[in-house]
């Protein structure tokens, strides 16, 4: 089992992704790795891509 390098992950989350501490700690390690583009998969989620997803899949109020 490998150890998690928290200082490095925190630096990436706070500095690179611009997360606030509460946002960082609310993520699972898998979510953080996905956002950073680490561990395979597609490119990291950018703000532009997030905006595209928000437009494509808007939140709906209950009862709509």
Backbone as a chain_set.jsonl record, in Angstrom:
{"seq": "XXXXXXXXXXXXXXXXXXXXXXXXXXXXXXXXXXXXXXXXXXXXXXXXXXXXXXXXXXXXXXXX", "coords": {"N": [[0.84, -1.183, 0.0], [0.624, 2.157, -0.931], [1.728, 5.27, 0.406], [-0.041, 8.338, 0.901], [0.935, 11.404, -0.385], [0.337, 13.978, 1.221], [1.123, 16.782, 1.579], [1.993, 17.423, -1.042], [-0.311, 16.843, -2.578], [-2.108, 18.643, -1.397], [-0.89, 21.06, -2.079], [-1.172, 20.951, -4.865], [-3.966, 20.882, -5.082], [-4.768, 23.288, -3.802], [-3.129, 25.33, -4.915], [-2.762, 24.771, -7.728], [-5.324, 23.916, -8.677], [-6.857, 25.801, -7.453], [-8.547, 25.442, -5.289], [-10.473, 25.996, -2.308], [-9.586, 25.455, 1.152], [-11.699, 23.995, 2.497], [-13.075, 22.972, 0.303], [-11.118, 21.353, -0.806], [-10.782, 19.391, 1.248], [-13.262, 18.242, 1.19], [-13.291, 16.631, -1.0], [-12.869, 13.313, -2.315], [-9.921, 11.218, -2.395], [-9.868, 9.991, -4.931], [-11.504, 11.677, -6.492], [-10.006, 14.033, -6.417], [-7.645, 13.196, -7.696], [-8.694, 12.658, -10.218], [-9.492, 15.248, -11.01], [-6.993, 16.396, -11.189], [-5.967, 15.03, -13.273], [-4.517, 12.721, -12.967], [-3.538, 9.332, -12.979], [-4.636, 8.07, -15.181], [-7.373, 8.062, -17.57], [-9.264, 10.835, -18.908], [-8.281, 14.216, -19.806], [-7.626, 16.693, -17.203], [-10.383, 18.212, -15.478], [-11.419, 21.212, -16.706], [-12.261, 24.701, -16.179], [-13.741, 25.685, -18.33], [-14.713, 23.278, -19.449], [-16.257, 22.374, -17.305], [-18.203, 24.405, -17.256], [-19.442, 23.838, -19.709], [-20.561, 21.337, -19.111], [-22.331, 22.084, -17.08], [-24.139, 23.658, -18.496], [-25.127, 21.71, -20.225], [-26.264, 19.848, -18.504], [-28.239, 21.019, -16.534], [-29.027, 21.853, -13.123], [-32.115, 20.979, -11.662], [-34.978, 22.291, -10.106], [-36.784, 20.769, -7.419], [-39.76, 19.062, -8.294], [-39.997, 19.97, -10.867]], "CA": [[0.0, 0.0, 0.0], [1.444, 3.36, -0.989], [1.294, 6.362, 1.267], [-0.48, 9.541, 0.2], [1.782, 12.566, -0.145], [-0.634, 15.038, 1.468], [1.599, 18.132, 1.248], [2.012, 17.604, -2.492], [-1.699, 16.899, -3.029], [-2.688, 19.903, -0.935], [-0.332, 22.109, -2.927], [-1.808, 20.863, -6.181], [-5.368, 21.248, -4.945], [-4.944, 24.688, -3.434], [-2.449, 26.248, -5.838], [-3.003, 24.467, -9.145], [-6.758, 23.901, -8.96], [-7.487, 26.971, -6.847], [-9.578, 25.043, -4.332], [-10.398, 26.482, -0.933], [-9.319, 24.295, 2.01], [-12.9, 23.185, 2.729], [-13.361, 22.256, -0.943], [-10.108, 20.297, -0.91], [-11.036, 18.314, 2.196], [-14.539, 17.605, 0.868], [-13.065, 15.692, -2.098], [-12.217, 12.028, -2.061], [-8.666, 11.166, -3.149], [-10.146, 9.654, -6.329], [-11.996, 12.892, -7.152], [-8.866, 14.941, -6.56], [-6.767, 12.654, -8.738], [-9.388, 12.862, -11.485], [-9.394, 16.667, -11.333], [-5.598, 16.691, -11.532], [-5.588, 14.275, -14.459], [-3.542, 11.714, -12.565], [-4.07, 7.983, -12.864], [-5.365, 7.644, -16.371], [-8.586, 8.793, -17.903], [-9.158, 12.0, -19.778], [-7.59, 15.393, -19.281], [-8.278, 17.231, -16.007], [-11.566, 19.036, -15.682], [-11.129, 22.653, -16.74], [-13.437, 25.541, -15.917], [-14.539, 25.703, -19.563], [-15.42, 21.997, -19.568], [-17.275, 22.372, -16.264], [-19.29, 25.263, -17.728], [-20.145, 23.09, -20.741], [-21.366, 20.313, -18.44], [-23.414, 22.754, -16.357], [-25.153, 24.024, -19.491], [-25.718, 20.491, -20.782], [-26.994, 19.122, -17.461], [-28.561, 21.985, -15.474], [-29.765, 21.384, -11.942], [-33.532, 21.325, -11.721], [-35.645, 22.389, -8.811], [-37.714, 19.675, -7.159], [-41.109, 19.277, -8.812], [-39.983, 20.418, -12.271]], "C": [[0.883, 1.243, 0.0], [0.844, 4.442, -0.096], [0.908, 7.564, 0.423], [0.424, 10.7, 0.6], [0.866, 13.785, 0.015], [-0.106, 16.428, 1.177], [1.597, 18.409, -0.26], [0.589, 17.706, -3.048], [-2.379, 18.196, -2.61], [-2.179, 21.064, -1.782], [-0.985, 22.123, -4.297], [-3.264, 21.317, -6.102], [-5.572, 22.729, -4.695], [-4.333, 25.642, -4.451], [-2.819, 26.017, -7.289], [-4.493, 24.552, -9.482], [-7.494, 25.099, -8.373], [-8.609, 26.64, -5.88], [-9.385, 25.764, -3.004], [-10.158, 25.265, -0.046], [-10.545, 23.41, 2.24], [-13.274, 22.381, 1.481], [-12.393, 21.093, -1.122], [-10.467, 19.12, -0.019], [-12.367, 17.619, 1.952], [-14.395, 16.576, -0.256], [-12.54, 14.357, -1.593], [-10.88, 12.05, -2.797], [-8.899, 10.85, -4.631], [-10.644, 10.874, -7.098], [-10.858, 13.871, -7.401], [-7.939, 14.473, -7.669], [-7.387, 12.855, -10.119], [-9.272, 14.318, -11.928], [-7.982, 17.063, -11.762], [-5.136, 15.947, -12.777], [-4.543, 13.222, -14.195], [-4.225, 10.349, -12.521], [-4.907, 7.538, -14.037], [-6.608, 8.469, -16.602], [-8.299, 9.968, -18.815], [-8.369, 13.116, -19.103], [-8.31, 15.907, -18.036], [-9.451, 18.128, -16.382], [-11.17, 20.501, -15.616], [-12.405, 23.424, -16.453], [-14.346, 25.579, -17.147], [-15.35, 24.422, -19.716], [-16.525, 21.899, -18.522], [-18.467, 23.23, -16.691], [-20.102, 24.571, -18.813], [-21.077, 22.04, -20.112], [-22.545, 20.924, -17.697], [-24.52, 23.15, -17.322], [-25.871, 22.78, -20.025], [-26.605, 19.76, -19.775], [-27.333, 20.06, -16.3], [-29.275, 21.311, -14.303], [-31.203, 21.825, -12.093], [-34.089, 21.367, -10.309], [-36.568, 21.198, -8.646], [-39.092, 20.035, -7.695], [-41.139, 19.769, -10.245], [-39.811, 19.266, -13.193]], "O": [[1.783, 1.372, 0.83], [-0.366, 4.511, 0.118], [1.47, 7.781, -0.65], [0.649, 10.943, 1.785], [0.647, 14.532, -0.939], [-0.828, 17.216, 0.567], [1.239, 19.503, -0.695], [0.313, 18.557, -3.894], [-3.139, 18.78, -3.382], [-2.949, 21.949, -2.157], [-1.313, 23.185, -4.826], [-3.734, 22.057, -6.966], [-6.443, 23.355, -5.3], [-4.946, 26.647, -4.809], [-3.152, 26.961, -8.005], [-4.873, 25.19, -10.464], [-8.63, 25.379, -8.755], [-9.515, 27.447, -5.669], [-8.262, 26.099, -2.628], [-10.489, 24.147, -0.443], [-10.432, 22.185, 2.181], [-13.734, 21.244, 1.586], [-12.781, 19.999, -1.53], [-10.461, 17.975, -0.471], [-12.585, 16.517, 2.455], [-15.278, 15.74, -0.445], [-11.855, 14.287, -0.572], [-10.717, 12.828, -3.737], [-8.2, 11.384, -5.493], [-10.245, 11.083, -8.244], [-10.763, 14.465, -8.475], [-7.498, 15.276, -8.492], [-6.687, 13.184, -11.077], [-8.985, 14.591, -13.093], [-7.801, 17.953, -12.593], [-4.043, 16.199, -13.283], [-3.77, 12.865, -15.084], [-5.366, 10.236, -12.072], [-5.8, 6.704, -13.884], [-6.857, 9.455, -15.907], [-7.228, 10.073, -19.411], [-7.867, 12.971, -17.988], [-9.482, 15.593, -17.831], [-9.49, 18.717, -17.462], [-10.653, 20.973, -14.604], [-13.5, 22.862, -16.481], [-15.569, 25.513, -17.024], [-16.528, 24.465, -20.068], [-17.611, 21.399, -18.814], [-19.615, 22.827, -16.508], [-21.327, 24.698, -18.84], [-22.225, 21.881, -20.528], [-23.635, 20.353, -17.681], [-25.702, 23.0, -17.012], [-27.082, 22.804, -20.247], [-27.588, 19.125, -20.157], [-26.783, 19.919, -15.208], [-30.018, 20.344, -14.471], [-31.48, 22.916, -12.593], [-33.711, 20.577, -9.444], [-37.082, 20.671, -9.633], [-39.538, 21.175, -7.565], [-42.223, 19.968, -10.793], [-39.776, 19.449, -14.41]]}, "num_chains": 1, "name": "protein.A"}
